[in-house]
Amino acid sequence: MSQEKEKQTRKSFFIKLLEDKKAMRECIQNGGDVTKTAEERGIKLATPL
């Protein structure tokens, strides 16, 4: 049972990662505020914006 939960946690992590990437891409393409989007989604970037 714990293996199933671990797989689900991994899967949901990667799904969230892809959704965050898509949101950031749309924000950049539409000329939105990247910093605001990152804060709303809880994204930590390596370099400050």
Secondary structure in CASP SS format (residue, H / E / C, confidence):
PFRMAT SS
TARGET T0000
AUTHOR 0000-0000-0000
METHOD secondary structure of the structure
MODEL  1
M C 1.00
S H 1.00
Q H 1.00
E H 1.00
K H 1.00
E H 1.00
K H 1.00
Q H 1.00
T H 1.00
R H 1.00
K H 1.00
S H 1.00
F H 1.00
F H 1.00
I H 1.00
K H 1.00
L H 1.00
L H 1.00
E H 1.00
D H 1.00
K H 1.00
K H 1.00
A H 1.00
M H 1.00
R H 1.00
E H 1.00
C H 1.00
I H 1.00
Q H 1.00
N C 1.00
G C 1.00
G C 1.00
D C 1.00
V H 1.00
T H 1.00
K H 1.00
T H 1.00
A H 1.00
E H 1.00
E H 1.00
R H 1.00
G C 1.00
I C 1.00
K C 1.00
L C 1.00
A C 1.00
T C 1.00
P C 1.00
L C 1.00
END
